[in-house]
């Protein structure tokens, strides 16, 4: 595995090891301070729910409501940090090839959401994905912070309404985040297939990521 | 104490017992299903951070990120429910004499926020107010949901920026919320005096409330 960028100018080139997150599933990945993660919207239509927890203290986590206060924006742009509930930068958004439409305001999908949408029986969901991914790290998540929803297109309208529309990202778009502390990152390829979250065809897709 | 409205038309008239929340402090109040709480912005410039927890299960709480999904709006209007993290209505906003500018997106202030603003020593804050109020109910809050910030004026601009401006509410404005389940409500008269959250004079004020 190529764990270091070869030169600053190549920070945004995917390293040799590209990992897959299968559609509807999630992964937990450990990042050391100074490492980068590139999250790739392979199909272009897939929303990725992201969480981050400080390594060794899951009581400190990436918090959308604290981030909004500190950056003075509802959605982070390139150069913005993503703050914890202790107002410390955990990650910084350093590169984004997409049009920059991401959501910080909407809860992860869960069994209750799918029940309300009419699902019968169990439906895979980002909330359980988070819990499962963190359980694989030996961590019990009894409650769920609001995620950073990469590429979710639910922009706030001037009348303060929100409507979930298909992503405006394109196949192969990626964002690059730099870890500011040692942390555990969870990436969930959102299983939503009952709303246009993941495109008009409502078909969850694989995503990919690389760490360098 | 007048615990029942005398007639539907009088639902929005304060009952006989009006309680005070001193400036910078908080209170926990128990509401039964069907009861109403009227929160009064006595001075007109005071932001009130609100939380609600299902009685007997603080693992279910009023969640701004779940509410936004379910109501399709960033800020609730009259008639909107406030949903829990299990997507159940805990409260409904039934009346609002103010211009309806409330915030659901910004974290409660905390010691970290005041440190970043330059405070030296301990500064009262809504996060600790919540913990203290719930401790008085015998409940240990180890983490803090995003509050409903009544009258906080941090509306999202078309460019997705947010700036905390003075409230646009007027002295005596109130909101009335109906409890849909048995719950514990916490009201914190925000201690912010280092930003215009509570008016240009940055002077926290008493608020009042009544339950009927």
Interface residues (C-beta under 8 A of the other chain):
Chain A: X59 X63 X64 X65 X66 X68 X69 X70 X72 X73 X74 X75 X85 X86 X87 X88 X105 X106 X107 X110 X112 X113 X116 X142 X143 X144 X146 X155 X156 X158 X160 X161 X162 X163
Chain B: X59 X63 X64 X65 X66 X68 X69 X70 X72 X73 X74 X75 X85 X86 X87 X88 X105 X106 X107 X110 X112 X113 X116 X142 X143 X144 X146 X155 X156 X158 X160 X161 X162 X163
